[in-house]
Amino acid sequence: MTVAISVQRAGGPEVLQIAEVDLPAPGPGQALLEVAAAGVNFIDIYRRSGVYPVEYPYTPGHEGAGRVLAVGPGVTLVEVGDRVAWCDVPGSYAARTVGAVDRLIPVPDPVDDQQAAAFPLQGLTAHYLATDSYRIQPGDTVLIHAGAGGAGLLLTQIAKIKGATVITTVSTPAKAELSRRAGADHVLVGYDGFAGQVRDLTGGAGVQAVYDGVGKDTFDGSMDALARRGTLVLFGGSSGQVPPVDPQRLNRGGSLSLTRPTLGDFTATREELLARADDLLTWIADGRLHITVGATYPLADAGRAQEDLAARRTTGKLLLIP
């Protein structure tokens, strides 16, 4: 048994109830994990509300960090006492959970538990976006929407590490200051007319890439902000999903490229997962990549954390502390 958030049906934040739930012993290829902190993400809201179907009852959460308490038969990849992080271990809104050892990321001593819990999903996402979905080159100019969000802050810093000029969009002056501190060269407050502002900042040329996690409300402007042969990387839809697109629009825009990637395809093997994580953890440890934990909540307040995230009242990463 463990203390965890248990969801019995789809619904609003009120369905996130703390309870004692059964927890199986780790089997082959698995480890029992003590959760020091769990990440709160939009996908948790989609599952809770029924947008993404799940089987009930279930415990939300797939991201976190903590320590290995026990291992299953034949496990050699981790040992009891190891500090680890993860982004795809189900049931992470809990004091303890069981996960596959080949998806666990070793955490070095210079990185604390909250940093470790806050980096996997958004950090790995930012990494593949900047290095594969569109491979940022020195001298590029890129546009990053929601620059004060968890992914936006990390992506901005990685883009600067890669040598880009970074333009971000944010919703408030306070968020603009956070984005500037992350290294953004130009910060646009508000989303109205951002494509024209981007054109002005680039002498009419547009940007080599737009990283768009907002979706429906920004998609058209993102297309209009691209330079000839530019790439629109659509990696989320916090404002809603984008309607179907006529491919001829890419032609008319200047031989544009459009991609809709997902993290699982860029961490498909353990080797790729660890290679990306190693880059991120090295940058965190040496101070080049700063992890912003926007707020922490007791496990019992998971509903409030999700409400705050959905209402965009937060910046950086939100964590639950069991």
Solvent accessible surface area in square Angstrom, and as a share of the most:
residue,aa,sasa,rsa
1,M,135,0.60
2,T,9,0.05
3,V,59,0.34
4,A,1,0.00
5,I,0,0.00
6,S,12,0.08
7,V,0,0.00
8,Q,116,0.52
9,R,139,0.51
10,A,43,0.33
11,G,22,0.21
12,G,23,0.22
13,P,35,0.22
14,E,104,0.47
15,V,10,0.06
16,L,10,0.05
17,Q,105,0.47
18,I,81,0.41
19,A,40,0.31
20,E,104,0.47
21,V,33,0.19
22,D,119,0.62
23,L,46,0.23
24,P,93,0.59
25,A,85,0.66
26,P,20,0.13
27,G,18,0.18
28,P,109,0.68
29,G,35,0.33
30,Q,64,0.28
31,A,0,0.00
32,L,28,0.14
33,L,0,0.00
34,E,72,0.32
35,V,7,0.04
36,A,32,0.25
37,A,0,0.00
38,A,0,0.00
39,G,0,0.00
40,V,3,0.02
41,N,12,0.06
42,F,64,0.27
43,I,56,0.29
44,D,2,0.01
45,I,16,0.08
46,Y,48,0.18
47,R,53,0.19
48,R,20,0.07
49,S,45,0.29
50,G,33,0.32
51,V,98,0.57
52,Y,92,0.35
53,P,123,0.77
54,V,40,0.23
55,E,156,0.70
56,Y,78,0.30
57,P,91,0.57
58,Y,39,0.15
59,T,29,0.17
60,P,2,0.01
61,G,2,0.02
62,H,49,0.22
63,E,1,0.01
64,G,0,0.00
65,A,1,0.01
66,G,2,0.02
67,R,91,0.33
68,V,2,0.01
69,L,57,0.29
70,A,33,0.26
71,V,52,0.30
72,G,6,0.05
73,P,91,0.57
74,G,77,0.74
75,V,22,0.12
76,T,120,0.70
77,L,96,0.48
78,V,7,0.04
79,E,120,0.54
80,V,98,0.56
81,G,47,0.45
82,D,51,0.27
83,R,42,0.15
84,V,2,0.01
85,A,0,0.00
86,W,0,0.00
87,C,15,0.09
88,D,55,0.28
89,V,1,0.00
90,P,80,0.50
91,G,13,0.13
92,S,0,0.00
93,Y,0,0.00
94,A,1,0.01
95,A,31,0.24
96,R,106,0.39
97,T,5,0.03
98,V,20,0.12
99,G,3,0.03
100,A,44,0.34
101,V,8,0.05
102,D,64,0.33
103,R,43,0.16
104,L,0,0.00
105,I,2,0.01
106,P,74,0.47
107,V,14,0.08
108,P,52,0.33
109,D,128,0.66
110,P,94,0.59
111,V,0,0.00
112,D,78,0.40
113,D,38,0.20
114,Q,72,0.32
115,Q,47,0.21
116,A,0,0.00
117,A,0,0.00
118,A,1,0.01
119,F,1,0.00
120,P,0,0.00
121,L,45,0.22
122,Q,35,0.16
123,G,0,0.00
124,L,0,0.00
125,T,17,0.10
126,A,0,0.00
127,H,11,0.05
128,Y,4,0.01
129,L,0,0.00
130,A,0,0.00
131,T,20,0.12
132,D,57,0.30
133,S,21,0.14
134,Y,44,0.17
135,R,151,0.55
136,I,7,0.04
137,Q,87,0.39
138,P,107,0.67
139,G,69,0.66
140,D,16,0.09
141,T,24,0.14
142,V,0,0.00
143,L,0,0.00
144,I,0,0.00
145,H,3,0.02
146,A,42,0.32
147,G,0,0.00
148,A,2,0.02
149,G,26,0.25
150,G,10,0.09
151,A,21,0.16
152,G,4,0.03
153,L,8,0.04
154,L,7,0.03
155,L,1,0.00
156,T,0,0.00
157,Q,19,0.08
158,I,0,0.00
159,A,0,0.00
160,K,71,0.30
161,I,55,0.28
162,K,64,0.27
163,G,37,0.36
164,A,4,0.03
165,T,50,0.29
166,V,0,0.00
167,I,1,0.00
168,T,0,0.00
169,T,0,0.00
170,V,3,0.01
171,S,59,0.38
172,T,54,0.31
173,P,102,0.64
174,A,77,0.60
175,K,33,0.14
176,A,2,0.01
177,E,78,0.35
178,L,38,0.19
179,S,0,0.00
180,R,120,0.44
181,R,164,0.60
182,A,17,0.13
183,G,28,0.27
184,A,11,0.08
185,D,67,0.35
186,H,70,0.31
187,V,21,0.12
188,L,15,0.07
189,V,76,0.43
190,G,26,0.25
191,Y,66,0.25
192,D,137,0.71
193,G,57,0.54
194,F,9,0.04
195,A,16,0.12
196,G,41,0.39
197,Q,78,0.35
198,V,0,0.00
199,R,74,0.27
200,D,118,0.61
201,L,74,0.37
202,T,31,0.18
203,G,78,0.75
204,G,44,0.42
205,A,60,0.46
206,G,3,0.03
207,V,0,0.00
208,Q,62,0.28
209,A,0,0.00
210,V,0,0.00
211,Y,0,0.00
212,D,0,0.00
213,G,16,0.15
214,V,16,0.09
215,G,0,0.00
216,K,102,0.43
217,D,98,0.51
218,T,1,0.00
219,F,6,0.02
220,D,83,0.43
221,G,15,0.15
222,S,0,0.00
223,M,7,0.03
224,D,79,0.41
225,A,0,0.00
226,L,2,0.01
227,A,10,0.08
228,R,200,0.73
229,R,189,0.69
230,G,1,0.01
231,T,17,0.10
232,L,0,0.00
233,V,0,0.00
234,L,17,0.09
235,F,39,0.16
236,G,17,0.16
237,G,11,0.10
238,S,36,0.23
239,S,28,0.18
240,G,23,0.22
241,Q,120,0.53
242,V,32,0.19
243,P,85,0.53
244,P,140,0.88
245,V,47,0.27
246,D,80,0.41
247,P,100,0.63
248,Q,98,0.43
249,R,63,0.23
250,L,38,0.19
251,N,95,0.49
252,R,168,0.61
253,G,38,0.36
254,G,19,0.19
255,S,74,0.48
256,L,14,0.07
257,S,56,0.36
258,L,64,0.32
259,T,45,0.26
260,R,129,0.47
261,P,11,0.07
262,T,73,0.43
263,L,24,0.12
264,G,48,0.46
265,D,104,0.54
266,F,44,0.18
267,T,2,0.01
268,A,72,0.55
269,T,70,0.41
270,R,40,0.15
271,E,131,0.59
272,E,56,0.25
273,L,1,0.01
274,L,53,0.26
275,A,61,0.47
276,R,15,0.05
277,A,1,0.00
278,D,89,0.46
279,D,55,0.28
280,L,0,0.00
281,L,12,0.06
282,T,66,0.38
283,W,21,0.07
284,I,13,0.07
285,A,49,0.38
286,D,78,0.40
287,G,61,0.58
288,R,127,0.46
289,L,3,0.02
290,H,121,0.54
291,I,11,0.06
292,T,37,0.21
293,V,45,0.26
294,G,36,0.35
295,A,34,0.26
296,T,65,0.38
297,Y,9,0.04
298,P,77,0.49
299,L,8,0.04
300,A,59,0.46
301,D,47,0.24
302,A,1,0.01
303,G,11,0.11
304,R,122,0.44
305,A,0,0.00
306,Q,0,0.00
307,E,83,0.37
308,D,21,0.11
309,L,24,0.12
310,A,47,0.36
311,A,50,0.39
312,R,114,0.42
313,R,152,0.55
314,T,26,0.15
315,T,32,0.19
316,G,7,0.07
317,K,4,0.02
318,L,2,0.01
319,L,0,0.00
320,L,0,0.00
321,I,59,0.30
322,P,65,0.41
